Amino acid sequence: MVSHTGRSALNSFSHAGARGRILANPMARAQIAAAAAVTGWHGGFANGWWRHGNGGYGWVGPLFWPFAYYDMYDYAVWGDGFGFWGYGYPDIYAGIFAPYGYGELSGYMMPPSGGRRYRGAVSLARMCSDDSRDIAGLPVDQIGQAIEPTEAQRPALDDLADASIKAAQMIRASCPTQVAATAPARLAAMEQRVEAMISAVGLVRPPLERLYALLNDEQKVRLNALAEDQRGRSPDNANGPAAQGCSAAQPAGLAWPAAEIEARLHPNDVQRAALQVLQDTTARAADALKAACQPAEAITPVARLDAVGKRLDAMLQAVKSVRAALEDFYATLSDEQKAQFEAIGPRRTS
């Protein structure tokens, strides 16, 4: 069920000023993603099985990682891992067994007025990232307010602002423009999205490091205090980003549906062998991502951005390995078997 706060956020999200305030609040972003992910399902009173522990969703229709730009910056600047560290193996699982049928996915590509199910939903483009300077520049504005740059430091801050806008544009460009109707296509879209985020980190890190090196000790203390203040206000962050869910045990609902696959596909020996490789690969990916969870709080924005980059690298390797095994399995299936495999996720949702 979408909370009153979530509905208010949705209603005001179309206004630029309100949009900036909402995007600065990770809980509001999670509520917007939740509303968009399940809008129209069971009268709007649904909690999908692919939901994150913080209430948000890693997949909203065909879009993987809504508000990715802001999740990255939230942790880098504020030390707030509420959004970022919730991503991991469950999202790969939801990419394989997508909760949406083709009709639902197609509906997300339409304007909000195109159908009753999607009326009032936030556009995917805005959840991809808003690359306008007044919105995408918010994190750098926060940094500027904290450090009060000198004239000598101002060019470095401007360079960071320019890089941030370009990073937002990179991530926005990874927004889906067509429906990924099969599991391999969804993992390909997921891979593209993570690659865009990694490129964005690579673009932002050098100017952030240069700026930080120019700061005096007092400015560094003020900048680092942003994260300390945030942790003081947010009990959920008291134990660092690992508390956000990336190292938690997988929910029971994400158990591998071996019996259902067997009943629907009736695989032959070759297919069963390829399926076992896929299942083993996903298990290794889950273990690798759990092991790669950031165990301790990084102190500086540069160190936290490095942690973001390492986590994204681990995500990319996990997605690539699962996608390769999935494509090998998919190549053994008939068209009817593929259709049966794609029906597994929507059947759980219905």
C-alpha positions in Angstrom: 0.0 0.0 0.0 1.3 3.5 -0.9 1.5 5.7 2.2 0.1 9.2 2.4 3.6 10.5 2.1 4.2 8.5 -1.0 0.9 9.8 -2.6 1.9 13.4 -1.8 5.3 12.8 -3.3 3.8 11.5 -6.5 1.3 14.4 -6.7 4.0 17.0 -6.3 6.8 15.3 -8.3 5.9 17.1 -11.5 6.9 20.5 -10.1 10.6 21.2 -10.4 11.1 22.8 -6.9 9.2 20.0 -5.2 11.0 17.4 -7.3 14.3 18.6 -6.1 13.2 18.3 -2.4 11.8 14.8 -3.0 14.8 13.5 -4.8 17.0 14.6 -1.9 15.0 12.3 0.3 15.8 8.6 -0.2 12.7 7.4 1.6 10.5 9.5 -0.6 12.3 8.1 -3.7 11.6 4.6 -2.4 7.9 5.4 -2.0 7.7 6.8 -5.5 9.4 3.7 -6.9 7.0 1.4 -4.9 3.9 3.3 -6.1 5.1 3.1 -9.7 6.1 -0.6 -9.4 2.7 -1.9 -8.2 0.3 0.8 -9.5 -2.9 -0.7 -10.5 -2.1 -4.2 -9.0 -4.8 -5.5 -6.7 -6.3 -2.0 -6.5 -2.9 -0.6 -5.5 -2.7 -2.6 -2.2 0.2 -4.9 -3.3 3.6 -5.6 -2.0 5.5 -7.4 -4.7 7.8 -10.3 -4.0 10.7 -8.4 -5.7 10.4 -5.5 -3.2 13.5 -4.3 -1.4 13.9 -4.3 2.4 13.6 -0.5 2.5 10.2 -0.6 0.7 11.5 0.4 -2.7 11.8 -1.7 -5.8 14.9 -2.5 -7.9 12.7 -3.1 -11.0 9.9 -0.7 -11.9 8.4 -2.3 -15.1 11.2 -2.4 -17.6 13.4 -0.1 -15.6 16.2 -1.4 -13.4 17.4 0.8 -10.6 15.1 3.9 -10.5 16.8 7.0 -9.2 20.2 5.5 -9.6 22.1 8.8 -9.8 20.6 10.0 -6.5 21.2 6.7 -4.7 24.9 6.9 -5.7 25.3 10.5 -4.5 23.3 10.0 -1.4 25.9 7.5 -0.1 28.9 9.4 -1.5 27.9 12.8 0.0 25.6 12.0 2.9 26.8 8.5 3.8 23.2 7.4 3.5 23.0 3.9 2.1 19.2 3.6 2.4 18.8 3.2 -1.4 22.1 2.2 -2.8 23.1 -0.8 -0.6 19.7 -2.5 -1.0 20.6 -3.6 -4.6 22.0 -7.1 -5.2 21.2 -10.6 -6.0 17.4 -10.3 -5.6 17.3 -7.9 -8.5 19.1 -10.4 -10.7 16.6 -13.0 -9.6 13.8 -10.5 -10.5 15.4 -10.0 -13.9 15.3 -13.7 -14.6 11.7 -14.3 -13.3 10.2 -10.9 -14.1 7.0 -10.1 -12.2 5.5 -8.3 -15.2 3.8 -9.8 -18.2 4.3 -8.2 -21.7 1.2 -6.1 -21.3 2.3 -4.6 -18.1 5.7 -3.9 -19.5 4.3 -2.3 -22.6 2.1 -0.1 -20.4 5.1 1.5 -18.7 6.3 2.7 -22.1 3.1 4.6 -22.7 2.3 8.1 -21.5 0.6 8.0 -18.1 -2.8 8.7 -19.7 -2.4 5.8 -22.0 -4.2 3.3 -19.8 -6.0 3.1 -16.5 -3.3 0.8 -14.9 -0.6 3.4 -15.3 -2.5 6.6 -14.7 -0.7 8.9 -12.3 2.6 6.9 -12.5 5.9 8.8 -12.6 7.5 8.7 -16.0 10.4 6.3 -16.4 12.6 9.0 -17.7 12.3 10.9 -14.5 13.1 7.9 -12.5 16.1 7.2 -14.7 17.5 10.6 -13.6 16.7 14.2 -14.2 19.7 15.7 -15.9 18.6 19.3 -15.7 21.2 21.4 -13.8 18.8 22.5 -11.1 18.0 18.9 -10.2 21.2 17.0 -11.0 23.3 19.7 -9.5 21.7 19.4 -6.1 24.4 17.2 -4.5 27.2 19.6 -5.6 25.2 22.5 -4.3 25.1 20.6 -0.9 28.9 20.2 -1.1 29.3 23.9 -1.9 27.2 24.9 1.1 29.2 22.7 3.4 32.7 23.8 2.3 32.0 27.5 1.4 34.7 27.3 -1.3 37.4 30.0 -1.7 37.9 31.6 -5.1 40.8 29.3 -5.7 38.6 26.3 -5.0 35.6 27.4 -7.0 36.9 26.1 -10.4 37.3 22.7 -8.9 33.8 22.8 -7.6 32.5 23.9 -11.0 34.4 21.0 -12.6 32.6 18.6 -10.2 29.3 20.2 -11.1 29.9 19.8 -14.8 31.0 16.1 -14.3 27.9 15.5 -12.3 25.6 16.8 -15.0 27.3 14.6 -17.6 27.1 11.6 -15.2 23.3 12.2 -14.8 23.1 12.3 -18.6 24.9 9.0 -18.9 22.6 7.3 -16.5 19.5 8.9 -18.1 20.7 7.5 -21.5 20.5 4.0 -20.1 16.7 4.4 -19.5 14.8 1.7 -21.5 13.3 2.8 -24.8 11.6 -0.5 -25.6 10.3 -3.5 -23.7 12.7 -6.3 -22.8 10.3 -9.2 -23.2 12.7 -12.1 -22.3 14.9 -12.9 -19.4 18.1 -12.6 -21.4 17.0 -9.2 -22.7 16.2 -8.0 -19.2 19.6 -9.0 -17.9 21.2 -7.3 -20.9 19.3 -4.1 -20.0 20.4 -4.6 -16.4 24.0 -4.9 -17.5 23.7 -1.7 -19.6 22.3 0.2 -16.7 25.1 -0.9 -14.3 27.7 -0.1 -16.9 26.3 3.4 -17.2 26.5 3.9 -13.5 30.1 2.7 -13.4 30.9 5.1 -16.2 29.2 7.9 -14.2 31.3 7.0 -11.1 34.5 7.1 -13.3 33.5 10.6 -14.5 32.7 12.1 -11.1 35.6 10.6 -9.1 38.6 12.6 -10.5 37.0 16.1 -10.0 35.7 15.0 -6.5 39.2 13.9 -5.5 40.8 17.1 -6.8 38.3 19.2 -4.9 38.8 17.3 -1.7 42.6 17.6 -2.0 42.2 21.4 -2.2 40.2 21.7 1.0 41.7 22.8 4.3 41.3 20.7 7.4 38.3 22.7 8.6 36.5 22.3 5.3 37.1 18.6 5.2 35.7 18.3 8.7 32.5 20.2 7.6 32.1 18.0 4.5 32.7 14.8 6.3 30.3 15.9 9.0 27.4 15.7 6.5 27.6 11.9 6.7 28.1 12.0 10.5 25.0 14.2 10.9 23.0 11.9 8.7 23.9 8.8 10.7 22.9 10.6 13.8 19.5 11.4 12.4 18.9 7.9 10.9 18.9 4.9 13.1 18.9 2.6 10.1 22.4 3.7 9.2 23.8 3.1 12.7 25.6 -0.1 11.6 26.8 1.2 8.3 25.7 0.3 4.8 25.7 -3.4 5.5 22.6 -2.8 7.6 20.8 -1.7 4.5 20.3 -5.3 3.3 23.0 -6.2 0.9 24.5 -8.7 3.3 21.2 -10.0 4.7 19.9 -13.5 4.1 17.8 -13.8 0.9 14.0 -13.8 1.4 12.3 -17.2 1.2 10.3 -15.9 -1.8 13.5 -15.9 -3.8 14.1 -19.6 -3.6 14.9 -21.2 -6.9 11.6 -22.4 -8.5 13.0 -25.8 -9.6 9.7 -27.7 -9.2 7.7 -25.1 -11.2 10.3 -25.0 -14.0 10.2 -28.8 -14.2 6.4 -28.9 -14.3 6.1 -26.1 -16.9 9.0 -26.9 -19.2 9.4 -30.7 -18.9 13.1 -30.3 -19.8 15.1 -33.0 -21.5 18.5 -34.0 -20.3 20.4 -31.4 -22.2 18.1 -28.7 -21.0 18.2 -29.9 -17.4 22.0 -29.8 -17.5 22.0 -26.2 -18.8 19.4 -25.3 -16.2 21.7 -26.7 -13.4 24.6 -24.6 -14.6 22.3 -21.6 -14.5 21.1 -22.4 -11.0 24.7 -23.0 -9.8 25.8 -19.7 -11.4 23.1 -17.7 -9.8 24.0 -19.2 -6.4 27.6 -18.2 -6.9 26.6 -14.7 -7.9 24.5 -14.4 -4.7 27.4 -15.5 -2.6 29.8 -13.1 -4.4 27.5 -10.1 -3.9 26.9 -10.9 -0.3 30.7 -11.2 0.3 31.2 -7.9 -1.6 28.9 -6.0 0.7 30.7 -2.9 2.2 31.4 -4.0 5.8 32.4 -0.6 7.4 31.6 3.0 7.0 34.0 4.9 4.7 34.9 8.4 6.2 35.3 10.6 3.2 33.1 11.2 0.1 35.9 10.0 -2.2 36.2 6.8 -0.2 32.5 6.3 -0.3 32.4 6.8 -4.1 35.1 4.2 -4.3 32.9 1.8 -2.4 30.1 2.6 -4.8 32.4 1.7 -7.7 33.5 -1.5 -6.2 29.9 -2.6 -5.5 28.9 -1.8 -9.0 31.8 -3.7 -10.4 30.7 -6.7 -8.3 27.1 -6.3 -9.6 28.3 -6.1 -13.2 30.4 -9.3 -12.9 27.4 -11.1 -11.3 25.0 -10.0 -14.0 27.4 -11.0 -16.8 28.0 -14.4 -15.4 24.3 -15.1 -14.9 23.4 -13.7 -18.2 25.9 -16.0 -20.0 24.5 -19.1 -18.3 20.9 -17.9 -18.9 21.5 -17.4 -22.6 23.1 -20.9 -22.9 20.0 -22.4 -21.2 17.6 -20.3 -23.3 19.2 -21.5 -26.5 18.1 -25.0 -25.7 14.4 -24.1 -25.3 11.6 -24.3 -27.8 9.4 -21.2 -28.3 6.7 -22.9 -26.2 9.2 -23.6 -23.4 10.4 -20.0 -23.4 6.8 -18.8 -23.1 6.3 -21.1 -20.1 9.5 -19.9 -18.5 8.5 -16.2 -18.9 5.2 -16.9 -17.2 6.7 -17.9 -13.9 7.2 -14.4 -12.5 3.8 -12.9 -13.5 2.1 -16.0 -12.1 3.5 -15.4 -8.7 2.4 -11.8 -8.8 -1.2 -12.7 -9.9 
